[in-house]
Amino acid sequence: IYEEQDHLKAASEQCLNIWDGIKSELNAWDDVTQTATKHYIGFKKNNTLIAAVRFFKNHLSLDISRGNISTEGKKSQNFFTADDPKNMLKEQNWTYKNGVVGNAYILKITSLDQLEYAKFLIKQKYDSL
């Protein structure tokens, strides 16, 4: 069993301030639950992962799940595409053993200045569900 505190140990004060902002915002949204796992703290809306926050010494990595693409090239229901006018999201994908391709966006947050934009991006995923 993992807890929020397990992730906060290595984070800088600046990262903790960013985390406080993300956490208080997302926990105020309807139907959102927060869960700690071994590798991240996740936020779910009705059991669907909205975002996962990974902690590093000098930044937070925000993973926003997009969905899967089948071996036939068909996108999963509610496959997510973000409006990212500042072009700050990096796309990441991986292939499962069955050939399905998983997709996510990654946002590296290094300062409080990025907090509002991060909330803007997460809200898009939240609203898509």
C-alpha positions in Angstrom: 0.0 0.0 0.0 1.4 3.4 -1.1 0.5 6.8 0.2 1.0 10.4 -0.9 3.8 10.9 1.5 5.9 8.2 -0.2 6.1 10.4 -3.3 6.8 13.7 -1.6 10.0 12.7 0.2 12.4 13.4 -2.7 10.6 16.5 -4.1 12.0 20.0 -3.7 10.0 22.8 -2.0 9.1 24.2 -5.4 7.7 20.8 -6.5 5.7 20.5 -3.3 4.2 23.9 -4.0 3.2 22.9 -7.5 1.8 19.6 -6.2 -0.3 21.5 -3.6 -1.8 23.6 -6.4 -2.6 20.6 -8.6 -3.9 18.5 -5.8 -6.2 21.2 -4.4 -7.6 22.0 -7.8 -8.3 18.4 -8.9 -9.7 17.3 -5.6 -12.3 20.2 -5.9 -13.7 18.8 -9.1 -16.8 16.6 -9.0 -16.4 12.8 -9.1 -12.5 12.9 -8.8 -10.6 10.5 -6.5 -6.9 10.6 -5.7 -5.0 7.3 -5.5 -1.3 6.7 -4.8 0.5 3.8 -6.5 4.1 2.7 -6.5 5.1 5.0 -9.4 2.6 7.9 -9.3 -0.3 9.6 -7.7 -3.3 9.3 -10.0 -6.5 11.3 -10.3 -9.6 9.5 -11.6 -13.0 10.5 -12.7 -15.5 7.7 -12.2 -12.7 5.1 -12.2 -11.1 6.5 -15.4 -7.6 7.9 -15.0 -7.4 11.6 -15.9 -3.8 12.3 -15.0 -0.9 10.7 -13.2 1.7 12.8 -11.3 5.2 11.5 -11.1 7.6 13.2 -8.7 11.2 14.0 -9.4 13.6 16.2 -7.4 13.2 19.4 -9.5 10.1 18.8 -11.5 6.8 17.0 -11.7 5.8 14.9 -14.7 2.1 15.0 -15.5 0.9 12.1 -17.6 -2.5 12.6 -19.3 -3.9 9.3 -20.7 -5.1 9.5 -24.3 -6.3 6.0 -25.0 -5.3 3.0 -27.2 -5.1 2.2 -30.8 -5.9 -1.4 -31.8 -3.8 -3.5 -34.1 -6.3 -2.6 -36.9 -5.6 1.1 -36.3 -8.9 1.8 -34.5 -8.8 4.3 -31.7 -10.4 3.4 -28.4 -13.7 5.1 -27.3 -13.1 8.6 -26.0 -9.6 8.7 -27.5 -8.3 12.1 -26.2 -6.6 14.8 -28.3 -5.7 18.0 -26.3 -5.8 21.6 -27.4 -2.2 22.6 -26.6 -1.7 26.2 -27.9 1.7 26.5 -26.1 2.8 23.2 -27.6 4.1 22.0 -24.2 2.8 18.4 -24.3 5.0 15.6 -25.5 3.3 12.5 -27.0 4.4 9.2 -25.7 3.3 5.7 -26.9 4.1 2.1 -26.2 3.1 -1.3 -27.6 1.5 -3.9 -25.4 2.3 -7.6 -25.9 -1.0 -8.0 -27.8 0.0 -5.3 -30.3 -2.3 -2.6 -29.0 -0.6 0.8 -28.8 -1.1 2.9 -25.6 -0.9 6.7 -25.8 -0.4 9.5 -23.4 0.7 13.1 -23.2 3.6 14.1 -20.9 3.9 17.6 -19.4 7.1 18.4 -17.4 6.2 21.1 -14.8 9.2 22.9 -13.4 7.6 26.1 -12.0 4.5 27.5 -10.5 4.1 29.7 -13.6 3.1 26.5 -15.5 0.3 25.6 -13.0 -2.6 27.4 -14.7 -1.7 25.9 -18.1 -1.4 22.4 -16.5 -4.9 22.8 -15.0 -6.2 24.0 -18.4 -4.9 20.8 -20.1 -6.1 18.5 -17.4 -9.6 20.1 -17.4 -9.8 19.2 -21.1 -9.3 15.5 -20.3 -11.8 15.7 -17.4 -14.4 17.4 -19.6 -14.0 14.7 -22.3 -15.2 12.0 -19.9 
